[in-house]
Amino acid sequence: MARSELKGASYFAGTVAFIGASFFSAENLHFPTSSHENINPYRQELSSSGVWGFAHNGADIPELLPYNLETRAKSIEADVLWENGRLDIGHNLGFPSQTTGFWNERTTNYFDSAIKAITDSGKDVHFDIKFNTKPDSQAAISMRQVIAQIRKDRTITISGKNWELVNSIRAARENSIGLFSVQKNKDFVKLFSFLEKNNLQGDIGVSIKEDMVDEELVEQLKEKGLLVVVWGVDSPKRAVELVRLGVAGITTDNPAILNALGNR
């Protein structure tokens, strides 16, 4: 079910009004990294595409998590680190507080609270694994425990450069989706060898930057049964080009693209 959804594709008690206030309206938000292209010529095609919109958390603003919760993103990204013997989040997402507006301190429950906020909002979670350890490490064990405990009506995607680690984490939860990050075109040969060696199939795909993507590559990946999720896409025009190529998901900092993809 998770695969078809991608293809076609309370913690907040007392703070919902705060997040939903016009101050945090994603309709008027423009992230610093967003394209200034007008979304209107592309809105209908994006809305009818069925492509999954991933909200990237790389824009350099502290209030990013509440903003992303206001969009129609299907899934919200969390970059996962292993710091001081515990899981942490790479970007400073910001977090709503009734008393201070936002708290950004690194507390022992920051990771758990941020993930719970995302899943309680009705959105799915995309974990981008930034630590590079062996599958039997404490970091990997902790990550497997986290995804195993997330409510079952949420779809989980896991990406990272360490393919063996990503696959071990994915295995901890039925229907989770593993996305193997590829940085250079020459690395696809290594990836195909890895997939064949481990007899991997099903809910798996690749995570690649938009400037690597062309029609030939997408066709090759899809022939091998791989989902294609593209990141670094902040231009609505480029988003439509990728939709036409047949990608499964788009990761963006641009709320207009997120809202168009989610308006189905």
C-alpha positions as CSV (number, residue, x, y, z in Angstrom):
1,M,0.0,0.0,0.0
2,A,2.8,2.4,0.8
3,R,4.4,1.9,-2.6
4,S,1.2,2.6,-4.5
5,E,0.5,5.6,-2.3
6,L,3.9,7.0,-3.1
7,K,3.4,6.3,-6.8
8,G,0.0,7.9,-6.8
9,A,0.8,9.6,-4.7
10,S,-2.6,15.0,21.4
11,Y,0.7,16.8,21.3
12,F,-0.7,19.9,19.7
13,A,-3.6,20.4,22.1
14,G,-3.5,24.0,23.1
15,T,-1.0,25.0,20.3
16,V,-3.2,24.3,17.2
17,A,-4.5,27.8,17.2
18,F,-1.0,29.2,17.5
19,I,0.3,27.2,14.5
20,G,-2.8,28.0,12.4
21,A,-2.7,31.7,13.0
22,S,-2.2,33.9,9.9
23,F,1.3,34.7,11.1
24,F,2.3,31.2,10.1
25,S,0.2,31.0,6.9
26,A,2.0,28.9,4.4
27,E,-0.1,30.4,1.6
28,N,1.9,33.7,2.0
29,L,5.2,32.2,3.0
30,H,8.2,32.5,0.8
31,F,11.2,30.6,1.9
32,P,14.6,32.2,1.2
33,T,15.6,29.4,-1.1
34,S,12.3,29.3,-3.0
35,S,12.0,30.0,-6.7
36,H,10.3,33.3,-7.6
37,E,8.5,31.7,-10.5
38,N,4.8,32.1,-10.6
39,I,3.1,28.8,-9.7
40,N,-0.1,29.5,-11.5
41,P,0.9,28.2,-15.0
42,Y,2.0,24.9,-13.4
43,R,-0.5,24.5,-10.6
44,Q,-3.1,22.3,-12.4
45,E,-0.6,19.8,-13.8
46,L,1.2,19.5,-10.4
47,S,-2.1,19.0,-8.6
48,S,-3.3,16.2,-10.9
49,S,0.1,14.4,-11.0
50,G,-0.2,12.2,-8.0
51,V,3.4,12.9,-7.2
52,W,4.3,13.0,-3.5
53,G,5.5,16.3,-2.1
54,F,8.2,16.1,0.5
55,A,8.7,19.2,2.6
56,H,12.5,19.9,2.9
57,N,13.7,21.3,6.2
58,G,16.8,23.0,4.9
59,A,15.6,26.6,4.6
60,D,17.4,28.8,7.0
61,I,14.4,30.0,9.1
62,P,13.8,28.8,12.7
63,E,10.1,28.4,12.4
64,L,10.3,25.9,9.7
65,L,8.4,23.0,11.2
66,P,5.2,25.0,11.9
67,Y,5.3,26.5,8.4
68,N,5.7,23.0,6.8
69,L,2.8,21.7,8.9
70,E,0.7,24.5,7.4
71,T,1.4,23.3,3.8
72,R,-0.2,20.4,2.0
73,A,3.0,18.4,2.0
74,K,2.4,14.7,2.1
75,S,5.6,14.1,4.1
76,I,8.0,16.2,6.1
77,E,11.8,15.5,6.1
78,A,13.9,15.1,9.2
79,D,17.6,14.9,8.9
80,V,18.7,12.4,11.6
81,L,22.0,12.7,13.4
82,W,23.6,10.7,16.2
83,E,25.0,13.2,18.8
84,N,26.2,12.5,22.3
85,G,24.7,9.0,22.4
86,R,21.2,10.0,21.2
87,L,19.3,10.7,18.0
88,D,19.0,14.4,17.0
89,I,17.7,16.4,14.1
90,G,20.1,18.1,11.8
91,H,18.3,21.3,10.9
92,N,16.9,23.6,13.6
93,L,13.2,23.0,12.8
94,G,11.9,25.3,15.5
95,F,9.0,24.2,17.6
96,P,5.8,25.9,18.8
97,S,5.5,26.8,22.5
98,Q,2.5,28.5,24.1
99,T,4.8,30.6,26.4
100,T,7.8,31.6,24.3
101,G,6.5,31.4,20.7
102,F,9.3,28.9,19.8
103,W,11.8,26.9,21.6
104,N,14.9,25.7,19.8
105,E,17.0,24.3,22.6
106,R,18.5,20.9,22.1
107,T,16.7,19.0,24.8
108,T,16.6,15.2,25.5
109,N,13.2,14.9,24.0
110,Y,13.6,17.3,21.0
111,F,13.8,14.5,18.5
112,D,10.9,12.5,19.9
113,S,8.7,15.6,20.2
114,A,9.4,16.8,16.7
115,I,8.6,13.4,15.1
116,K,5.4,13.2,17.2
117,A,4.4,16.6,16.1
118,I,4.7,15.6,12.4
119,T,2.8,12.4,12.7
120,D,0.1,13.9,15.0
121,S,-0.5,16.5,12.3
122,G,-1.6,13.8,9.8
123,K,1.6,14.0,7.7
124,D,4.1,11.2,7.0
125,V,7.8,11.3,7.9
126,H,10.8,11.1,5.7
127,F,14.0,10.3,7.7
128,D,17.2,11.3,5.9
129,I,19.9,9.4,7.8
130,K,23.0,11.5,8.2
131,F,25.0,9.3,10.6
132,N,27.3,6.7,9.0
133,T,27.5,3.6,11.2
134,K,27.2,-0.1,10.9
135,P,23.7,-1.7,11.0
136,D,24.4,-3.2,14.4
137,S,25.4,0.1,16.0
138,Q,23.5,1.7,18.8
139,A,22.4,4.6,16.5
140,A,20.9,2.1,14.0
141,I,19.2,0.1,16.8
142,S,17.7,3.3,18.2
143,M,16.5,4.4,14.7
144,R,14.8,1.0,14.1
145,Q,13.1,1.4,17.5
146,V,11.8,4.8,16.5
147,I,10.2,3.8,13.2
148,A,8.8,0.6,14.7
149,Q,6.8,2.7,17.2
150,I,5.4,5.3,14.8
151,R,1.7,4.9,14.3
152,K,0.8,2.4,11.6
153,D,-1.3,4.8,9.5
154,R,1.8,6.9,8.7
155,T,4.0,6.0,5.7
156,I,7.7,6.2,6.6
157,T,10.5,6.8,4.0
158,I,14.1,6.4,4.9
159,S,17.0,7.7,2.8
160,G,20.8,7.9,3.1
161,K,24.2,7.4,1.5
162,N,24.9,4.3,3.6
163,W,22.7,1.9,1.6
164,E,23.3,-1.1,4.0
165,L,22.3,1.1,7.0
166,V,19.2,2.4,5.2
167,N,18.1,-1.1,4.3
168,S,18.6,-2.4,7.9
169,I,16.5,0.5,9.3
170,R,13.8,0.0,6.6
171,A,13.4,-3.7,7.6
172,A,12.2,-2.7,11.1
173,R,8.8,-1.6,9.8
174,E,6.5,-3.3,7.3
175,N,5.7,-1.1,4.3
176,S,8.4,1.5,5.0
177,I,10.2,2.8,1.9
178,G,13.9,2.8,1.5
179,L,15.4,5.4,-0.8
180,F,19.1,4.9,-1.6
181,S,20.9,8.2,-2.1
182,V,23.1,8.5,-5.1
183,Q,25.5,11.4,-5.5
184,K,27.1,10.7,-8.9
185,N,26.0,9.0,-12.0
186,K,28.8,6.5,-11.9
187,D,27.5,5.3,-8.5
188,F,24.4,3.7,-10.1
189,V,26.5,0.7,-11.2
190,K,27.4,0.2,-7.5
191,L,23.8,0.6,-6.5
192,F,22.5,-1.9,-9.0
193,S,25.1,-4.4,-7.8
194,F,24.1,-3.8,-4.2
195,L,20.4,-4.4,-5.0
196,E,21.2,-7.6,-6.9
197,K,23.5,-8.9,-4.2
198,N,21.0,-8.4,-1.5
199,N,18.0,-9.4,-3.7
200,L,16.2,-6.2,-2.8
201,Q,12.8,-5.4,-4.3
202,G,9.5,-4.0,-3.3
203,D,9.3,-0.6,-1.5
204,I,12.7,0.8,-2.6
205,G,13.9,3.6,-4.7
206,V,16.5,6.3,-5.2
207,S,17.0,9.8,-3.8
208,I,18.8,12.0,-6.3
209,K,19.4,15.7,-7.0
210,E,17.3,17.3,-9.7
211,D,20.3,18.2,-11.9
212,M,21.1,14.5,-12.3
213,V,17.7,13.6,-13.7
214,D,16.8,13.1,-17.3
215,E,14.3,11.0,-19.2
216,E,16.8,8.2,-19.9
217,L,17.8,7.8,-16.3
218,V,14.2,7.8,-15.0
219,E,13.3,5.1,-17.5
220,Q,16.3,3.0,-16.5
221,L,15.4,3.3,-12.8
222,K,11.8,2.5,-13.3
223,E,12.6,-0.5,-15.4
224,K,14.5,-1.9,-12.4
225,G,11.4,-1.3,-10.3
226,L,12.8,1.7,-8.4
227,L,10.9,4.7,-7.2
228,V,12.5,8.0,-8.1
229,V,12.4,10.8,-5.6
230,V,14.2,14.0,-6.6
231,W,15.4,16.7,-4.2
232,G,16.5,20.3,-4.7
233,V,13.5,21.2,-6.7
234,D,12.3,24.8,-6.0
235,S,11.3,25.8,-9.5
236,P,7.6,25.1,-10.5
237,K,8.7,24.8,-14.1
238,R,11.3,22.1,-13.2
239,A,8.8,20.4,-11.0
240,V,6.4,20.0,-13.9
241,E,9.3,18.7,-16.1
242,L,10.1,16.0,-13.5
243,V,6.4,15.1,-13.2
244,R,6.3,14.5,-16.9
245,L,9.4,12.3,-16.6
246,G,7.5,10.1,-14.2
247,V,9.2,10.7,-10.8
248,A,7.4,9.4,-7.7
249,G,8.3,12.3,-5.3
250,I,9.6,15.8,-5.2
251,T,11.5,17.3,-2.2
252,T,11.2,21.1,-2.1
253,D,11.6,24.2,0.1
254,N,8.9,25.9,-2.0
255,P,5.5,25.9,-0.2
256,A,3.7,26.7,-3.5
257,I,4.9,23.5,-5.0
258,L,4.0,21.5,-1.9
259,N,0.5,23.0,-1.9
260,A,0.0,22.3,-5.6
261,L,1.2,18.7,-5.2
262,G,-1.0,18.2,-2.2
263,N,-4.2,19.7,-3.7
264,R,-5.6,16.5,-5.1
